[in-house]
Amino acid sequence: MTEIQSIMLSVCFGSVVGYFISNIVIIVKYAIEDHREKKRRKAEDKQ
């Protein structure tokens, strides 16, 4: 493998890993927001 191919592989692998990590972070963020919204609605229903 040439040096350019090695660099291209590193860039592609890094972008895929970064995309995967960002998707996980976004999923967790939406799960937390959904949980907070349900909790808020439950508190409003009690009042």
Z-matrix of the N, CA and C atoms (Angstrom, degrees):
N
C 1 1.448
C 2 1.525 1 108.07
N 3 1.310 2 115.12 1 132.57
C 4 1.460 3 118.96 2 -179.82
C 5 1.527 4 109.92 3 -78.87
N 6 1.313 5 114.78 4 170.95
C 7 1.458 6 119.93 5 -178.82
C 8 1.528 7 111.15 6 -65.73
N 9 1.317 8 117.25 7 -38.99
C 10 1.468 9 120.82 8 179.41
C 11 1.522 10 110.49 9 -65.05
N 12 1.325 11 117.21 10 -42.13
C 13 1.468 12 120.44 11 177.88
C 14 1.526 13 110.81 12 -62.89
N 15 1.298 14 116.38 13 -39.01
C 16 1.459 15 120.74 14 178.48
C 17 1.530 16 111.11 15 -63.65
N 18 1.321 17 116.37 16 -42.43
C 19 1.464 18 120.80 17 178.34
C 20 1.522 19 110.28 18 -64.98
N 21 1.340 20 117.13 19 -43.55
C 22 1.463 21 121.17 20 179.16
C 23 1.525 22 110.63 21 -61.61
N 24 1.321 23 117.34 22 -41.78
C 25 1.460 24 121.15 23 178.82
C 26 1.524 25 110.50 24 -63.86
N 27 1.314 26 117.25 25 -41.95
C 28 1.467 27 121.05 26 178.56
C 29 1.519 28 111.43 27 -62.97
N 30 1.317 29 117.19 28 -42.72
C 31 1.465 30 121.29 29 179.86
C 32 1.525 31 110.52 30 -64.62
N 33 1.325 32 116.66 31 -45.87
C 34 1.464 33 120.17 32 -179.67
C 35 1.523 34 111.16 33 -64.79
N 36 1.308 35 117.12 34 -44.53
C 37 1.457 36 120.21 35 179.66
C 38 1.521 37 110.34 36 -63.62
N 39 1.323 38 117.33 37 -42.99
C 40 1.455 39 121.30 38 178.98
C 41 1.519 40 112.47 39 -62.46
N 42 1.324 41 116.68 40 -39.62
C 43 1.476 42 118.88 41 179.67
C 44 1.517 43 110.96 42 -69.04
N 45 1.320 44 118.48 43 -37.86
C 46 1.466 45 121.31 44 178.67
C 47 1.525 46 110.23 45 -66.83
N 48 1.314 47 117.30 46 -43.30
C 49 1.468 48 120.27 47 178.61
C 50 1.528 49 110.38 48 -64.82
N 51 1.311 50 118.33 49 -41.47
C 52 1.458 51 121.94 50 177.77
C 53 1.518 52 111.87 51 -62.96
N 54 1.322 53 117.10 52 -41.14
C 55 1.463 54 121.30 53 178.05
C 56 1.523 55 110.07 54 -63.96
N 57 1.327 56 117.30 55 -42.34
C 58 1.463 57 122.33 56 179.67
C 59 1.535 58 110.40 57 -62.73
N 60 1.320 59 116.88 58 -45.84
C 61 1.469 60 120.93 59 179.95
C 62 1.524 61 110.54 60 -64.36
N 63 1.324 62 117.56 61 -41.77
C 64 1.461 63 119.67 62 -179.99
C 65 1.523 64 111.17 63 -65.77
N 66 1.330 65 118.29 64 -36.24
C 67 1.464 66 120.51 65 176.35
C 68 1.520 67 111.03 66 -63.45
N 69 1.313 68 117.35 67 -41.18
C 70 1.467 69 120.61 68 178.46
C 71 1.525 70 110.27 69 -63.07
N 72 1.326 71 117.28 70 -43.12
C 73 1.465 72 121.36 71 179.48
C 74 1.529 73 110.43 72 -62.70
N 75 1.315 74 117.60 73 -42.40
C 76 1.463 75 121.18 74 -179.89
C 77 1.520 76 110.67 75 -65.78
N 78 1.329 77 118.04 76 -41.25
C 79 1.463 78 121.24 77 178.14
C 80 1.522 79 110.56 78 -61.74
N 81 1.323 80 117.49 79 -43.91
C 82 1.467 81 120.93 80 178.51
C 83 1.527 82 110.25 81 -63.88
N 84 1.322 83 117.24 82 -41.70
C 85 1.470 84 121.23 83 179.57
C 86 1.518 85 110.84 84 -59.86
N 87 1.326 86 117.72 85 -47.32
C 88 1.462 87 120.50 86 179.62
C 89 1.517 88 111.87 87 -66.64
N 90 1.318 89 118.24 88 -34.72
C 91 1.463 90 120.91 89 177.35
C 92 1.528 91 110.34 90 -64.43
N 93 1.332 92 117.26 91 -41.50
C 94 1.468 93 121.32 92 178.53
C 95 1.523 94 110.39 93 -65.85
N 96 1.345 95 116.84 94 -43.28
C 97 1.462 96 119.50 95 179.01
C 98 1.526 97 111.11 96 -62.82
N 99 1.320 98 117.00 97 -41.56
C 100 1.457 99 121.07 98 179.06
C 101 1.527 100 110.82 99 -62.90
N 102 1.328 101 116.79 100 -42.40
C 103 1.462 102 121.12 101 178.77
C 104 1.527 103 111.18 102 -62.48
N 105 1.343 104 116.89 103 -44.10
C 106 1.463 105 120.94 104 178.93
C 107 1.526 106 111.14 105 -63.68
N 108 1.341 107 116.38 106 -40.22
C 109 1.462 108 120.28 107 179.82
C 110 1.526 109 110.88 108 -64.44
N 111 1.326 110 117.75 109 -42.75
C 112 1.464 111 121.28 110 177.63
C 113 1.530 112 110.72 111 -62.79
N 114 1.330 113 115.96 112 -41.40
C 115 1.462 114 120.85 113 179.38
C 116 1.528 115 110.64 114 -64.15
N 117 1.331 116 116.77 115 -40.80
C 118 1.466 117 121.25 116 179.94
C 119 1.529 118 110.41 117 -66.44
N 120 1.343 119 116.53 118 -43.43
C 121 1.459 120 119.68 119 179.00
C 122 1.529 121 111.55 120 -63.71
N 123 1.320 122 116.26 121 -38.81
C 124 1.464 123 120.42 122 178.96
C 125 1.526 124 110.59 123 -64.35
N 126 1.333 125 116.98 124 -39.79
C 127 1.462 126 121.28 125 178.66
C 128 1.528 127 110.36 126 -67.37
N 129 1.336 128 118.37 127 -37.99
C 130 1.452 129 121.05 128 178.47
C 131 1.523 130 111.35 129 -68.18
N 132 1.322 131 117.69 130 -35.98
C 133 1.462 132 120.94 131 179.64
C 134 1.517 133 111.68 132 -67.11
N 135 1.323 134 118.16 133 -31.15
C 136 1.459 135 121.30 134 179.61
C 137 1.523 136 111.46 135 -69.45
N 138 1.313 137 116.91 136 -30.76
C 139 1.472 138 120.58 137 -176.08
C 140 1.491 139 112.07 138 -77.50
